[in-house]
Amino acid sequence: MKQFIRILLGIGFVGIGILHFVKERQFRNIVPHYLPLRKTAVLVTGVFEILFGIIMTIKRPSEFWKKSINAFLIAVFPANIYMARKKLPLGDKQLPTWVLYARLPMQFILMRMISKL
């Protein structure tokens, strides 16, 4: 079961990472406007998501990689808060405000899942 979850998460990370390039402008919109180099941040985080996804898909991540992935998830958490506060759409869809806020604790559940791989 852990292997299935790991591979599923890995595929998800790769997919979202690719979307950082394909739909860069939409991802840039959720980066707080007060941060510099927003486009660069989107592209760099996309590379990291692809890298993390490949690692999780190929093999069980080491403690170093688990901590790196979780540190990354903490680093991008402000974008999720910004998205909820500003009621920004997720891609092409405007989600209800409660869904935007419900996504926030999901980040910590994801981190816990990664720690347990």
The first five atom37 places (N, CA, C, CB, O) and aatype in JSON, in Angstrom:
{
  "aatype": [12, 11, 5, 13, 9, 1, 9, 10, 10, 7, 9, 7, 13, 19, 7, 9, 7, 9, 10, 8, 13, 19, 11, 6, 1, 5, 13, 1, 2, 9, 19, 14, 8, 18, 10, 14, 10, 1, 11, 16, 0, 19, 10, 19, 16, 7, 19, 13, 6, 9, 10, 13, 7, 9, 9, 12, 16, 9, 11, 1, 14, 15, 6, 13, 17, 11, 11, 15, 9, 2, 0, 13, 10, 9, 0, 19, 13, 14, 0, 2, 9, 18, 12, 0, 1, 11, 11, 10, 14, 10, 7, 3, 11, 5, 10, 14, 16, 17, 19, 10, 18, 0, 1, 10, 14, 12, 5, 13, 9, 10, 12, 1, 12, 9, 15, 11, 10],
  "atom_mask": [
    [1, 1, 1, 1, 1],
    [1, 1, 1, 1, 1],
    [1, 1, 1, 1, 1],
    [1, 1, 1, 1, 1],
    [1, 1, 1, 1, 1],
    [1, 1, 1, 1, 1],
    [1, 1, 1, 1, 1],
    [1, 1, 1, 1, 1],
    [1, 1, 1, 1, 1],
    [1, 1, 1, 0, 1],
    [1, 1, 1, 1, 1],
    [1, 1, 1, 0, 1],
    [1, 1, 1, 1, 1],
    [1, 1, 1, 1, 1],
    [1, 1, 1, 0, 1],
    [1, 1, 1, 1, 1],
    [1, 1, 1, 0, 1],
    [1, 1, 1, 1, 1],
    [1, 1, 1, 1, 1],
    [1, 1, 1, 1, 1],
    [1, 1, 1, 1, 1],
    [1, 1, 1, 1, 1],
    [1, 1, 1, 1, 1],
    [1, 1, 1, 1, 1],
    [1, 1, 1, 1, 1],
    [1, 1, 1, 1, 1],
    [1, 1, 1, 1, 1],
    [1, 1, 1, 1, 1],
    [1, 1, 1, 1, 1],
    [1, 1, 1, 1, 1],
    [1, 1, 1, 1, 1],
    [1, 1, 1, 1, 1],
    [1, 1, 1, 1, 1],
    [1, 1, 1, 1, 1],
    [1, 1, 1, 1, 1],
    [1, 1, 1, 1, 1],
    [1, 1, 1, 1, 1],
    [1, 1, 1, 1, 1],
    [1, 1, 1, 1, 1],
    [1, 1, 1, 1, 1],
    [1, 1, 1, 1, 1],
    [1, 1, 1, 1, 1],
    [1, 1, 1, 1, 1],
    [1, 1, 1, 1, 1],
    [1, 1, 1, 1, 1],
    [1, 1, 1, 0, 1],
    [1, 1, 1, 1, 1],
    [1, 1, 1, 1, 1],
    [1, 1, 1, 1, 1],
    [1, 1, 1, 1, 1],
    [1, 1, 1, 1, 1],
    [1, 1, 1, 1, 1],
    [1, 1, 1, 0, 1],
    [1, 1, 1, 1, 1],
    [1, 1, 1, 1, 1],
    [1, 1, 1, 1, 1],
    [1, 1, 1, 1, 1],
    [1, 1, 1, 1, 1],
    [1, 1, 1, 1, 1],
    [1, 1, 1, 1, 1],
    [1, 1, 1, 1, 1],
    [1, 1, 1, 1, 1],
    [1, 1, 1, 1, 1],
    [1, 1, 1, 1, 1],
    [1, 1, 1, 1, 1],
    [1, 1, 1, 1, 1],
    [1, 1, 1, 1, 1],
    [1, 1, 1, 1, 1],
    [1, 1, 1, 1, 1],
    [1, 1, 1, 1, 1],
    [1, 1, 1, 1, 1],
    [1, 1, 1, 1, 1],
    [1, 1, 1, 1, 1],
    [1, 1, 1, 1, 1],
    [1, 1, 1, 1, 1],
    [1, 1, 1, 1, 1],
    [1, 1, 1, 1, 1],
    [1, 1, 1, 1, 1],
    [1, 1, 1, 1, 1],
    [1, 1, 1, 1, 1],
    [1, 1, 1, 1, 1],
    [1, 1, 1, 1, 1],
    [1, 1, 1, 1, 1],
    [1, 1, 1, 1, 1],
    [1, 1, 1, 1, 1],
    [1, 1, 1, 1, 1],
    [1, 1, 1, 1, 1],
    [1, 1, 1, 1, 1],
    [1, 1, 1, 1, 1],
    [1, 1, 1, 1, 1],
    [1, 1, 1, 0, 1],
    [1, 1, 1, 1, 1],
    [1, 1, 1, 1, 1],
    [1, 1, 1, 1, 1],
    [1, 1, 1, 1, 1],
    [1, 1, 1, 1, 1],
    [1, 1, 1, 1, 1],
    [1, 1, 1, 1, 1],
    [1, 1, 1, 1, 1],
    [1, 1, 1, 1, 1],
    [1, 1, 1, 1, 1],
    [1, 1, 1, 1, 1],
    [1, 1, 1, 1, 1],
    [1, 1, 1, 1, 1],
    [1, 1, 1, 1, 1],
    [1, 1, 1, 1, 1],
    [1, 1, 1, 1, 1],
    [1, 1, 1, 1, 1],
    [1, 1, 1, 1, 1],
    [1, 1, 1, 1, 1],
    [1, 1, 1, 1, 1],
    [1, 1, 1, 1, 1],
    [1, 1, 1, 1, 1],
    [1, 1, 1, 1, 1],
    [1, 1, 1, 1, 1],
    [1, 1, 1, 1, 1],
    [1, 1, 1, 1, 1]
  ],
  "atom_positions": [
    [[0.82, -1.2, 0.0], [0.0, 0.0, 0.0], [0.87, 1.26, 0.0], [-0.94, 0.0, 1.21], [0.57, 2.22, -0.71]],
    [[1.95, 1.25, 0.81], [2.83, 2.41, 0.84], [3.44, 2.68, -0.53], [3.94, 2.21, 1.88], [3.59, 3.83, -0.95]],
    [[3.8, 1.6, -1.22], [4.38, 1.76, -2.55], [3.37, 2.4, -3.51], [4.86, 0.4, -3.1], [3.73, 3.27, -4.3]],
    [[2.13, 1.97, -3.44], [1.08, 2.53, -4.29], [0.91, 4.03, -4.01], [-0.25, 1.79, -4.07], [0.86, 4.84, -4.93]],
    [[0.83, 4.39, -2.72], [0.68, 5.8, -2.34], [1.89, 6.61, -2.79], [0.49, 5.93, -0.81], [1.74, 7.72, -3.31]],
    [[3.09, 6.05, -2.6], [4.33, 6.73, -3.01], [4.32, 7.0, -4.51], [5.56, 5.89, -2.63], [4.63, 8.12, -4.93]],
    [[3.98, 6.01, -5.31], [3.96, 6.18, -6.76], [2.86, 7.16, -7.17], [3.75, 4.81, -7.46], [3.07, 7.99, -8.05]],
    [[1.72, 7.08, -6.54], [0.63, 8.0, -6.82], [1.05, 9.45, -6.5], [-0.63, 7.62, -6.01], [0.81, 10.36, -7.29]],
    [[1.67, 9.64, -5.34], [2.16, 10.98, -4.98], [3.24, 11.43, -5.97], [2.73, 10.98, -3.55], [3.26, 12.6, -6.38]],
    [[4.11, 10.52, -6.35], [5.17, 10.86, -7.31], [4.6, 11.32, -8.64], [0.0, 0.0, 0.0], [5.06, 12.31, -9.2]],
    [[3.62, 10.6, -9.13], [2.98, 10.98, -10.39], [2.29, 12.34, -10.23], [1.95, 9.9, -10.84], [2.34, 13.18, -11.13]],
    [[1.65, 12.54, -9.08], [1.0, 13.82, -8.82], [2.0, 14.97, -8.81], [0.0, 0.0, 0.0], [1.74, 16.02, -9.39]],
    [[3.13, 14.78, -8.15], [4.16, 15.82, -8.11], [4.69, 16.12, -9.51], [5.31, 15.4, -7.19], [4.85, 17.29, -9.88]],
    [[4.96, 15.08, -10.29], [5.44, 15.3, -11.67], [4.39, 16.06, -12.47], [5.78, 13.94, -12.37], [4.72, 17.02, -13.18]],
    [[3.15, 15.64, -12.37], [2.08, 16.31, -13.12], [1.94, 17.77, -12.75], [0.0, 0.0, 0.0], [1.85, 18.63, -13.63]],
    [[1.93, 18.07, -11.45], [1.83, 19.47, -11.01], [3.07, 20.24, -11.43], [1.63, 19.55, -9.47], [2.98, 21.4, -11.82]],
    [[4.22, 19.6, -11.35], [5.46, 20.26, -11.78], [5.42, 20.65, -13.25], [0.0, 0.0, 0.0], [5.84, 21.75, -13.62]],
    [[4.91, 19.78, -14.07], [4.78, 20.07, -15.5], [3.8, 21.23, -15.71], [4.31, 18.82, -16.29], [4.03, 22.1, -16.56]],
    [[2.73, 21.23, -14.95], [1.75, 22.32, -15.06], [2.37, 23.69, -14.72], [0.55, 22.05, -14.14], [1.89, 24.72, -15.19]],
    [[3.41, 23.69, -13.89], [4.09, 24.95, -13.59], [4.65, 25.6, -14.87], [5.23, 24.72, -12.57], [4.76, 26.82, -14.95]],
    [[4.98, 24.78, -15.84], [5.51, 25.29, -17.1], [4.41, 25.53, -18.13], [6.54, 24.31, -17.68], [4.43, 26.52, -18.86]],
    [[3.45, 24.62, -18.17], [2.36, 24.71, -19.14], [1.4, 25.85, -18.8], [1.6, 23.39, -19.21], [0.91, 26.55, -19.7]],
    [[1.13, 26.03, -17.52], [0.17, 27.05, -17.07], [0.88, 28.02, -16.11], [-1.07, 26.4, -16.37], [0.36, 28.35, -15.04]],
    [[2.04, 28.45, -16.51], [2.9, 29.28, -15.65], [2.17, 30.51, -15.13], [4.15, 29.7, -16.39], [2.3, 30.84, -13.95]],
    [[1.43, 31.19, -15.97], [0.76, 32.42, -15.55], [-0.25, 32.16, -14.43], [0.05, 33.08, -16.74], [-0.36, 32.95, -13.49]],
    [[-0.97, 31.06, -14.53], [-1.95, 30.73, -13.49], [-1.25, 30.46, -12.15], [-2.79, 29.52, -13.9], [-1.75, 30.86, -11.1]],
    [[-0.11, 29.78, -12.21], [0.64, 29.54, -10.99], [1.25, 30.84, -10.46], [1.74, 28.5, -11.23], [1.31, 31.05, -9.24]],
    [[1.68, 31.7, -11.34], [2.26, 32.98, -10.93], [1.22, 33.82, -10.18], [2.79, 33.76, -12.14], [1.57, 34.56, -9.26]],
    [[-0.04, 33.7, -10.57], [-1.1, 34.47, -9.91], [-1.27, 34.13, -8.44], [-2.39, 34.24, -10.62], [-1.77, 34.95, -7.68]],
    [[-0.87, 32.92, -8.02], [-1.03, 32.57, -6.61], [0.22, 32.87, -5.79], [-1.39, 31.1, -6.47], [0.22, 32.68, -4.57]],
    [[1.26, 33.35, -6.44], [2.45, 33.79, -5.7], [2.16, 35.21, -5.22], [3.76, 33.72, -6.59], [1.81, 36.07, -6.02]],
    [[2.32, 35.45, -3.92], [2.01, 36.8, -3.41], [2.74, 37.89, -4.2], [2.4, 36.9, -1.93], [3.92, 37.76, -4.53]],
    [[2.01, 38.95, -4.51], [2.54, 40.03, -5.35], [3.73, 40.75, -4.73], [1.45, 41.02, -5.63], [4.51, 41.37, -5.46]],
    [[3.88, 40.68, -3.44], [4.99, 41.37, -2.79], [6.31, 40.61, -2.92], [4.67, 41.59, -1.34], [7.36, 41.14, -2.56]],
    [[6.27, 39.39, -3.43], [7.51, 38.63, -3.62], [8.14, 38.96, -4.96], [7.24, 37.11, -3.52], [7.43, 39.12, -5.96]],
    [[9.46, 39.06, -4.99], [10.13, 39.33, -6.27], [10.27, 38.04, -7.09], [11.53, 39.96, -6.02], [10.11, 36.94, -6.57]],
    [[10.55, 38.21, -8.37], [10.86, 37.08, -9.27], [9.78, 35.99, -9.24], [12.21, 36.47, -8.9], [10.08, 34.81, -9.1]],
    [[8.55, 36.41, -9.36], [7.43, 35.48, -9.25], [7.47, 34.4, -10.35], [6.11, 36.23, -9.32], [7.22, 33.23, -10.07]],
    [[7.77, 34.79, -11.58], [7.84, 33.8, -12.66], [8.97, 32.8, -12.39], [8.05, 34.5, -14.03], [8.8, 31.6, -12.57]],
    [[10.1, 33.31, -11.97], [11.24, 32.44, -11.66], [10.86, 31.47, -10.53], [12.48, 33.28, -11.25], [11.2, 30.29, -10.58]],
    [[10.15, 31.98, -9.52], [9.73, 31.12, -8.41], [8.84, 29.99, -8.91], [9.0, 31.95, -7.35], [8.98, 28.85, -8.46]],
    [[7.93, 30.3, -9.81], [7.04, 29.27, -10.35], [7.83, 28.22, -11.11], [5.98, 29.91, -11.28], [7.6, 27.02, -10.94]],
    [[8.76, 28.65, -11.94], [9.54, 27.7, -12.74], [10.47, 26.85, -11.86], [10.37, 28.44, -13.8], [10.6, 25.65, -12.07]],
    [[11.1, 27.48, -10.88], [12.0, 26.74, -9.99], [11.21, 25.73, -9.16], [12.78, 27.71, -9.06], [11.64, 24.59, -8.99]],
    [[10.05, 26.14, -8.64], [9.26, 25.19, -7.86], [8.74, 24.06, -8.75], [8.09, 25.91, -7.17], [8.57, 22.93, -8.29]],
    [[8.49, 24.37, -10.01], [8.09, 23.32, -10.95], [9.18, 22.28, -11.13], [0.0, 0.0, 0.0], [8.9, 21.08, -11.16]],
    [[10.41, 22.74, -11.26], [11.56, 21.82, -11.4], [11.66, 20.94, -10.16], [12.9, 22.6, -11.62], [11.83, 19.72, -10.26]],
    [[11.54, 21.56, -8.98], [11.62, 20.78, -7.74], [10.48, 19.76, -7.64], [11.58, 21.71, -6.53], [10.71, 18.63, -7.22]],
    [[9.29, 20.14, -8.03], [8.17, 19.2, -7.96], [8.4, 18.02, -8.9], [6.86, 19.9, -8.32], [8.11, 16.87, -8.54]],
    [[8.91, 18.29, -10.08], [9.22, 17.19, -11.01], [10.3, 16.29, -10.42], [9.68, 17.75, -12.39], [10.17, 15.07, -10.45]],
    [[11.35, 16.89, -9.89], [12.44, 16.11, -9.27], [11.91, 15.25, -8.13], [13.55, 17.06, -8.75], [12.19, 14.05, -8.08]],
    [[11.15, 15.85, -7.23], [10.6, 15.09, -6.1], [9.68, 13.97, -6.59], [9.83, 16.02, -5.15], [9.7, 12.86, -6.05]],
    [[8.89, 14.25, -7.61], [7.99, 13.24, -8.14], [8.75, 12.07, -8.75], [0.0, 0.0, 0.0], [8.37, 10.91, -8.55]],
    [[9.8, 12.36, -9.48], [10.61, 11.29, -10.08], [11.23, 10.43, -8.99], [11.72, 11.88, -11.0], [11.22, 9.2, -9.06]],
    [[11.77, 11.09, -7.98], [12.4, 10.35, -6.87], [11.38, 9.44, -6.2], [13.01, 11.32, -5.84], [11.67, 8.27, -5.95]],
    [[10.19, 9.96, -5.92], [9.17, 9.13, -5.25], [8.67, 8.01, -6.14], [7.99, 10.0, -4.82], [8.3, 6.94, -5.66]],
    [[8.65, 8.24, -7.45], [8.16, 7.22, -8.37], [9.17, 6.08, -8.51], [7.85, 7.83, -9.74], [8.79, 4.91, -8.61]],
    [[10.45, 6.42, -8.52], [11.49, 5.41, -8.74], [11.73, 4.53, -7.52], [12.78, 6.09, -9.14], [11.83, 3.31, -7.64]],
    [[11.82, 5.17, -6.35], [12.15, 4.39, -5.14], [11.63, 5.11, -3.91], [13.67, 4.16, -5.03], [11.2, 6.26, -3.96]],
    [[11.68, 4.41, -2.82], [11.29, 5.0, -1.53], [12.3, 6.1, -1.2], [11.24, 3.91, -0.38], [13.51, 5.85, -1.19]],
    [[11.81, 7.31, -0.94], [12.75, 8.4, -0.67], [13.48, 8.22, 0.67], [12.01, 9.73, -0.67], [12.92, 7.73, 1.65]],
    [[14.74, 8.63, 0.68], [15.53, 8.58, 1.9], [15.03, 9.65, 2.86], [17.05, 8.77, 1.6], [14.2, 10.49, 2.49]],
    [[15.53, 9.62, 4.08], [15.14, 10.64, 5.06], [15.5, 12.04, 4.56], [15.81, 10.37, 6.42], [14.76, 12.99, 4.79]],
    [[16.63, 12.16, 3.87], [17.03, 13.46, 3.31], [15.97, 13.97, 2.35], [18.39, 13.35, 2.59], [15.57, 15.13, 2.42]],
    [[15.51, 13.1, 1.45], [14.52, 13.52, 0.46], [13.16, 13.79, 1.09], [14.38, 12.47, -0.63], [12.46, 14.72, 0.68]],
    [[12.78, 12.99, 2.08], [11.52, 13.24, 2.77], [11.54, 14.62, 3.44], [11.25, 12.15, 3.82], [10.57, 15.39, 3.34]],
    [[12.64, 14.93, 4.11], [12.77, 16.24, 4.77], [12.82, 17.36, 3.74], [14.02, 16.28, 5.66], [12.27, 18.44, 3.97]],
    [[13.46, 17.11, 2.62], [13.54, 18.13, 1.56], [12.16, 18.41, 0.96], [14.51, 17.67, 0.45], [11.8, 19.56, 0.74]],
    [[11.4, 17.35, 0.71], [10.05, 17.52, 0.16], [9.18, 18.28, 1.16], [9.42, 16.14, -0.17], [8.44, 19.18, 0.77]],
    [[9.26, 17.91, 2.42], [8.44, 18.59, 3.43], [8.87, 20.03, 3.62], [8.53, 17.85, 4.76], [8.02, 20.9, 3.84]],
    [[10.16, 20.31, 3.54], [10.63, 21.7, 3.63], [10.1, 22.5, 2.43], [12.19, 21.76, 3.67], [9.71, 23.66, 2.57]],
    [[10.08, 21.88, 1.28], [9.53, 22.51, 0.08], [8.05, 22.82, 0.27], [9.72, 21.6, -1.16], [7.59, 23.91, -0.06]],
    [[7.3, 21.86, 0.82], [5.87, 22.07, 1.04], [5.61, 23.21, 2.03], [5.22, 20.78, 1.54], [4.64, 23.95, 1.89]],
    [[6.48, 23.35, 3.02], [6.36, 24.48, 3.95], [6.68, 25.78, 3.22], [7.31, 24.29, 5.16], [6.03, 26.8, 3.44]],
    [[7.69, 25.74, 2.35], [8.1, 26.96, 1.63], [7.02, 27.48, 0.69], [9.37, 26.69, 0.84], [6.89, 28.69, 0.52]],
    [[6.25, 26.59, 0.1], [5.2, 27.03, -0.83], [3.85, 27.25, -0.13], [5.03, 26.0, -1.95], [2.89, 27.7, -0.76]],
    [[3.78, 26.94, 1.15], [2.53, 27.1, 1.89], [1.99, 28.53, 1.86], [2.74, 26.67, 3.33], [0.78, 28.71, 1.76]],
    [[2.84, 29.56, 1.93], [2.3, 30.93, 1.85], [1.51, 31.2, 0.58], [3.43, 31.92, 1.95], [0.57, 32.0, 0.59]],
    [[1.87, 30.56, -0.52], [1.1, 30.73, -1.76], [-0.31, 30.18, -1.6], [1.81, 30.04, -2.95], [-1.26, 30.74, -2.14]],
    [[-0.45, 29.08, -0.87], [-1.78, 28.51, -0.64], [-2.62, 29.41, 0.27], [-1.66, 27.1, -0.01], [-3.82, 29.57, 0.07]],
    [[-1.96, 30.0, 1.27], [-2.66, 30.94, 2.15], [-3.1, 32.16, 1.35], [-1.76, 31.37, 3.34], [-4.24, 32.62, 1.47]],
    [[-2.19, 32.68, 0.53], [-2.49, 33.84, -0.31], [-3.66, 33.55, -1.23], [-1.25, 34.26, -1.12], [-4.54, 34.38, -1.42]],
    [[-3.65, 32.36, -1.81], [-4.71, 31.95, -2.72], [-6.06, 31.93, -2.01], [-4.4, 30.58, -3.32], [-7.06, 32.39, -2.56]],
    [[-6.09, 31.41, -0.8], [-7.34, 31.34, -0.04], [-7.8, 32.75, 0.37], [-7.17, 30.46, 1.21], [-8.97, 33.08, 0.23]],
    [[-6.88, 33.56, 0.87], [-7.24, 34.9, 1.34], [-7.76, 35.78, 0.2], [-6.04, 35.57, 1.99], [-8.69, 36.56, 0.39]],
    [[-7.15, 35.64, -0.99], [-7.54, 36.47, -2.13], [-8.63, 35.81, -2.98], [-6.32, 36.76, -2.99], [-9.09, 36.39, -3.97]],
    [[-9.04, 34.59, -2.59], [-10.07, 33.84, -3.33], [-9.71, 33.69, -4.8], [-11.43, 34.54, -3.2], [-10.52, 33.94, -5.69]],
    [[-8.45, 33.28, -5.03], [-7.96, 33.12, -6.4], [-8.39, 31.77, -6.96], [-6.43, 33.25, -6.44], [-8.52, 30.8, -6.22]],
    [[-8.62, 31.7, -8.26], [-9.02, 30.41, -8.87], [-7.88, 29.4, -8.87], [-9.51, 30.63, -10.3], [-6.71, 29.77, -8.89]],
    [[-8.24, 28.15, -8.84], [-7.29, 27.06, -8.98], [-7.32, 26.66, -10.44], [-7.63, 25.83, -8.04], [-8.23, 25.96, -10.88]],
    [[-6.33, 27.11, -11.19], [-6.35, 26.9, -12.63], [-7.45, 27.73, -13.26], [0.0, 0.0, 0.0], [-7.49, 28.95, -13.1]],
    [[-8.35, 27.07, -13.96], [-9.45, 27.75, -14.62], [-10.72, 27.75, -13.78], [-9.73, 27.1, -15.96], [-11.74, 28.31, -14.19]],
    [[-10.67, 27.13, -12.6], [-11.88, 26.98, -11.79], [-11.83, 27.86, -10.55], [-12.06, 25.52, -11.39], [-10.83, 27.89, -9.82]],
    [[-12.92, 28.56, -10.32], [-13.07, 29.31, -9.09], [-13.71, 28.39, -8.06], [-13.93, 30.61, -9.3], [-14.87, 28.01, -8.19]],
    [[-12.96, 28.04, -7.06], [-13.46, 27.14, -6.02], [-14.15, 27.95, -4.92], [-12.31, 26.29, -5.43], [-13.82, 29.11, -4.7]],
    [[-15.11, 27.33, -4.24], [-15.72, 28.02, -3.1], [-14.65, 28.37, -2.06], [-16.84, 27.15, -2.47], [-13.65, 27.66, -1.93]],
    [[-14.88, 29.43, -1.34], [-13.9, 29.89, -0.34], [-13.58, 28.79, 0.67], [-14.43, 31.13, 0.38], [-12.43, 28.62, 1.07]],
    [[-14.6, 28.05, 1.09], [-14.36, 27.0, 2.09], [-13.41, 25.93, 1.55], [-15.69, 26.36, 2.51], [-12.64, 25.36, 2.32]],
    [[-13.46, 25.65, 0.25], [-12.56, 24.66, -0.35], [-11.13, 25.19, -0.35], [-13.02, 24.3, -1.8], [-10.18, 24.46, -0.06]],
    [[-10.98, 26.48, -0.68], [-9.64, 27.08, -0.67], [-9.01, 26.99, 0.72], [-9.71, 28.56, -1.13], [-7.82, 26.71, 0.85]],
    [[-9.82, 27.22, 1.76], [-9.3, 27.12, 3.13], [-9.13, 25.67, 3.56], [-10.23, 27.84, 4.1], [-8.22, 25.37, 4.35]],
    [[-9.96, 24.77, 3.08], [-9.85, 23.35, 3.43], [-8.57, 22.74, 2.85], [-11.08, 22.58, 2.92], [-8.06, 21.75, 3.38]],
    [[-8.07, 23.33, 1.78], [-6.81, 22.84, 1.19], [-5.63, 23.05, 2.12], [-6.55, 23.54, -0.14], [-4.65, 22.3, 2.05]],
    [[-5.69, 24.04, 2.98], [-4.54, 24.39, 3.83], [-4.12, 23.25, 4.75], [-4.87, 25.62, 4.66], [-2.94, 22.89, 4.76]],
    [[-5.02, 22.67, 5.53], [-4.57, 21.55, 6.38], [-4.17, 20.32, 5.57], [-5.67, 21.18, 7.36], [-3.43, 19.47, 6.06]],
    [[-4.66, 20.23, 4.34], [-4.28, 19.09, 3.5], [-2.76, 19.07, 3.24], [-5.05, 19.15, 2.17], [-2.17, 18.0, 3.06]],
    [[-2.16, 20.24, 3.24], [-0.71, 20.32, 3.03], [0.02, 19.57, 4.16], [-0.23, 21.82, 2.97], [1.01, 18.89, 3.92]],
    [[-0.47, 19.7, 5.37], [0.16, 19.03, 6.51], [-0.12, 17.52, 6.5], [-0.33, 19.64, 7.83], [0.72, 16.73, 6.92]],
    [[-1.29, 17.15, 6.03], [-1.59, 15.72, 5.86], [-0.65, 15.12, 4.82], [-3.08, 15.5, 5.45], [-0.14, 14.02, 5.0]],
    [[-0.43, 15.85, 3.73], [0.5, 15.4, 2.7], [1.91, 15.24, 3.28], [0.51, 16.39, 1.5], [2.6, 14.27, 3.0]],
    [[2.32, 16.21, 4.09], [3.64, 16.11, 4.71], [3.74, 14.89, 5.61], [3.95, 17.36, 5.51], [4.77, 14.22, 5.63]],
    [[2.71, 14.61, 6.34], [2.7, 13.42, 7.21], [2.78, 12.15, 6.38], [1.43, 13.41, 8.1], [3.51, 11.22, 6.73]],
    [[2.05, 12.1, 5.29], [2.08, 10.94, 4.4], [3.49, 10.72, 3.85], [1.09, 11.11, 3.24], [3.97, 9.59, 3.8]],
    [[4.14, 11.8, 3.45], [5.5, 11.68, 2.91], [6.47, 11.2, 3.99], [5.97, 13.04, 2.35], [7.36, 10.39, 3.71]],
    [[6.3, 11.68, 5.19], [7.17, 11.25, 6.3], [7.04, 9.76, 6.57], [6.85, 12.03, 7.56], [8.0, 9.13, 7.02]],
    [[5.87, 9.21, 6.3], [5.6, 7.8, 6.59], [6.0, 6.86, 5.44], [4.14, 7.61, 6.89], [5.93, 5.64, 5.6]],
    [[6.42, 7.39, 4.3], [6.78, 6.52, 3.16], [7.99, 5.69, 3.46], [7.04, 7.35, 1.9], [8.43, 4.9, 2.62]]
  ]
}
